[in-house]
Amino acid sequence: MNDAAGAVPRKLVLFDFDGVLVAGDSFAGWLRREGLRPPHRRLLAMLLAPIGLPLLRWERTRSLGARLFLHVAVLGASPATLRRSLEAYGGALVQRPDRIIAEGLAALREHQAAGDRVVIVSGSETSLLHAILDALQIRDVEVVASLLDFDRSAVRVVRHCFGAGKLGALRAAGIEPPWDVAYSDSASDLPMLREAARPICVNWPDAERGLAAQALGPQVRFVTWR
């Protein structure tokens, strides 16, 4: 992508969010601390726990388990209330130093300073993600994230930006592979990482590094960020 004749091409850089810029699962944190905090929802979640918790332990069923508890979290709440709750939680999350991955944020800002096009691609919910980025004063990045449609009795997943679904979400946003650099902490993002000239695996367990090396080839790089 050249802005002028002879200009250095602008790099396209993708960042996963949870585990790369913030520690832990941001949306699951909201579910536990806010969405399921009211007594009637907490009771219903406890009744469903024998079914839902085992689903959350496995990557293949994690989405189903999350949706189960998500439906509980929206019971009786207006869409506006839920959005305010997500935004408030996002703003509060960054006040906890243990949730911020400083080296990830430094890498993002280095790319911005170099003039790269930075896109955050996340399974987290869009309103929550924007609230966290605003609180971190991260500007001038594009966001492709999960999108939910709330009402008082149910929730509809408009876009689930997870695993191979990230490629479809990126295409819908007009962002086509290949990209120059991609950062992720999860094997679920191998489809996204395969499309990068320089895939970077953040905080991957030793047991999964062989899988990444086999899938991504010699260009893969492993980093440990705190």
N, C-alpha and C positions, 0 to 999 in steps of 0.2 A: 504494500500500500504506500504509494509515493504522493506526498502532498505537493511536491514541486520537482522539476527536473533535477536529477542529481542528488536528491535528498535521500538520506538513509531510510530504508523501509521501516515503518512503525511496527514493532512486534505486537503480536496478539498473545496475551498472557491470561490463563485461566487459574483461578484460585478456588478450590473447595473451601468451605467455611468452617464448619465444626471440625475440630481436631487440627486445623491448619492456622486459623486466626484466633479462634476461641476454643478453650478446652471443654470437652464434654459435648453433649447433645443439647443445643439451645432450646429446641422446641419441646423435647422430652422434659427439660427442666421446668419450662412453663407449665406443662401438663401437671407435673407433680406438685409444684409450689402454688400455682394459681388456679388452673382449670379444675383440679380435683380437690381444692381446699374446702369449699362449702360442705357442710356436714352431709347433706342429702347425696351429693355427688361422691363424696368420700366413701359413704356406706355402700353405694352401688358399685363403686370401683373395687371395694374389698370383696363383695360378693362375686364379682367377675374375675378376681385375681387368679383363681386356680386355672382359668382358661387363658386369660390374657398374658400373664407373666411368662409362661413357657413359650408363647409365641414370640415374645420380645427377645428371647435369648438366641434365636437363630436368624441369621440374615435373610433366609428365604421367606420366613414367616413374620419378620419384624414389622413390615408394613401393615399386615393384617392386624397384629396385636395393637399397633399404634392407633389404627382407625377405631378399634373397639373402645379404647379408653377415650379417644377424641370425641366420639359420640356422647359419652357420659359427660365430658367436660362442657359441652354446649347446652345441656339440658336447662331450659328455663332462662337462658341468658340472651339478651338482644345482641345482634351483630355489632352495634356500636359499643356495647359494654365489653364484648370480647376483644374488639380491636384496641380499645383503651387498655385492657388488661395486658395484651401482648406488648403494646408499646411501652407501658410502664415497666414490665418485667425486663424488656430489652435495655431500657435506660438504667435500671438498677444492676443488671448483670455486670456491666463494665466497671462498677465500683468495687468489684471483688478482684484483687490482683491475681488470685490463683486461677481465674478464668481467662486471663489474657495471655496469648502466646506472643510475647514481645518480638521474637525473631521473625515470626510470620508477618506481623505488622510492619516490621522494618523492611522485609523483602518486598512487600507490596508497595511501600512508599519509595523504595529504590527504583522499582519499575516505573512508577509514576514520574519520578524525577527524570528518568531516562526518556520520557515521552511515549512509553508503551501504552497500548490500549489494554486496560485491565478489566476483566469480567469476573465477578464472583458468581459461582455456580453452586447452588446449595439445595439440599433437601429440606432445609428449614423453611418456615413460613415467611412469606414476603414482608408482611407488616412488621413482624418481629425482627427480621434481618435488617430492614431499613432503620428501625429504632436503635439497634446495636451500632450500626455504622454511623448514625448521626451522633450518638453519644461518644463514639471514638473519634469523631471529627474526620471521618474518612469521606472525602468528596471526590467527585469526578471519576467514579467507577460505575460500570454497568452491572446490573443485578439480574440474574436469571434464577428464580427460586420457586419453591412449591407455592401453589395458589389454592386457597380454600374459599368456599362459598358457605357462610354460616347462616343458619336461621335458628329459631328458638327450640327446635326439636331434633335437628339433624345437621350434618355437615356434608357438603359435597366436595370431593377432591377435583378441582378443575384441572390442576396440573400437578403431577407428582414428579418432582425433579430429583430422581434417584437412579443410580446405576446407569444402565443403558438408556433410560429415559432422559438423562441429561442431554444426550445427543439430539433427541427430538426437540427438547425444550430450547436448546441453542439454535437449532435450525429455524424454529418458529420465531425466534428473535432476530433472524437474519444473520446468524453467525455460523459459518460453514467451516468444517475442517479442511485442511490441517491448521493447527495453531503452533506457535513457536515454543511456548512453555506451558506446562500444566502442573499444578501442585495438588496433591491429595494424600490423605492419611489412610485411605480405605481401599481394599481390593475390589469393592463394589464399583469403584471408579476406573477400573482397568479399561473399559471401552473409551472413556475420555482420555486417559493417559496414552493409549495406543496411537491416538491421532496427533500427539505432540512430538515435535522434533526433539524436545528436551523434557522428558517426563521426570518429575521430582517427587519422590515418595517421602512423606514427612512422618517421622516417628513410627515407622512400620515395625512390627514385631519381627525378631530374627526368624521365626518360623515361617513368615510369609514373604521374606525377601527373595527366596529362591523362586517362588511363584512369579513375583514381579520381574525378576531378571529374565526368566524364561519367556514371559509374555511381552516384555518391552525391549529386550535386547541390550546391547552394550551401552546404549546412550542413557540408560536409566541412572539416576543419581539418588542416593539415600542421604537424608539429613535428619538430625535430631535437634528439635527446636523446643525451647521452653518459654 
